[in-house]
Amino acid sequence: ASGKGERIGPTRFFKTAPPQDELCNVRFAVITGQGYQTRDSDRGHHAYLAMDELGIDFIALTGDTVYYDGPAGGIPKSLWPPDVESPREVHRAVLKMLRDMTDHEAVLWLRKHWHAMYALPIQREFFGKCAGYWEVDDHEYRYNDCDNTGDKLPSARLGQKNFREQLPVTDP
């Protein structure tokens, strides 16, 4: 409110979809399975550099672009539960940790995953000039195969709230 610490970033531009009645060629890419631990460098995933060179109009992300649990795609080590030593222990420890969290703590923890992934310099530059369309899948929503387990951690409500916060959409 005071303006202290305010930063103004660069102006960004990207294409949006053409009108429904307009026929035109488009170039797009589709990706899935983007794990934090499987990034190519500390700067992010190099696939975005290649897609940028192709001059695509938009990207469709079909799921598993953030992971709240460990082994599949990895989570930033800074988000591992305390006293966890290896990636193999992360999944079970995360579920236990989420059971002990309040809803507020869980939302803050889930939010950090999105921030870690999409603050990577390569991703940040790419999405500053290319439109993205995300599909919500198990990992963006809660954790791997969560809807098949009957487990409610984090709750469906919290998963929906966090997804919509990170990727706000409106009914066209």
Residue pairs with C-beta under 8 A, 6 or more apart in sequence:
10 128
12 128
12 129
13 129
14 58
14 128
14 129
14 130
14 131
15 57
15 58
15 131
16 131
17 58
18 24
18 26
26 57
26 58
27 54
27 55
27 56
27 57
28 56
28 57
28 58
28 59
28 60
29 51
29 54
29 56
29 59
29 60
30 59
30 60
30 61
30 62
31 47
31 59
31 60
31 61
31 62
31 65
32 61
32 62
32 63
32 64
32 65
32 137
33 63
33 64
33 65
33 73
34 45
34 61
34 64
34 65
34 66
34 73
34 117
35 64
35 67
35 72
35 73
35 74
36 66
36 67
36 73
36 74
36 75
36 76
36 113
36 116
36 117
37 73
37 74
37 75
37 76
37 87
38 45
38 73
38 74
39 45
39 120
40 46
40 47
42 120
43 120
43 121
43 122
44 120
44 121
44 122
44 123
44 124
45 120
45 122
45 123
46 122
48 122
48 123
48 125
48 126
49 122
49 126
51 59
51 126
51 130
52 125
52 126
52 129
52 130
56 130
57 130
57 131
58 130
58 131
58 132
58 133
59 130
59 131
59 132
59 133
60 132
60 133
60 135
61 132
61 133
61 134
61 135
62 135
62 137
63 135
63 136
63 137
63 138
63 139
63 140
64 72
64 73
64 137
64 138
64 139
64 140
65 117
65 134
65 139
65 140
66 113
66 114
66 117
66 139
66 140
67 73
67 74
67 75
67 113
67 139
67 143
67 144
68 75
68 94
68 110
68 113
68 139
68 142
68 143
68 154
69 75
69 90
69 91
69 94
69 95
69 139
69 143
69 144
70 80
70 87
70 88
70 89
70 90
70 91
70 93
70 94
71 87
71 88
71 90
71 91
72 139
72 144
73 139
74 87
75 90
75 94
75 113
75 116
76 112
76 113
76 116
78 116
79 109
79 112
79 113
79 116
80 90
80 93
81 90
81 93
81 94
81 96
81 97
83 93
84 90
84 93
91 143
91 144
94 143
95 143
95 151
95 153
97 109
98 106
98 109
98 153
98 154
99 153
101 109
103 154
103 155
103 158
106 154
106 158
107 158
107 161
107 162
110 154
110 158
110 159
110 162
111 162
111 165
111 166
114 162
114 166
117 123
118 124
118 127
134 140
134 167
136 163
138 144
138 145
138 146
138 147
140 163
141 156
141 159
141 160
141 163
142 153
142 154
142 156
142 159
143 153
146 159
154 162
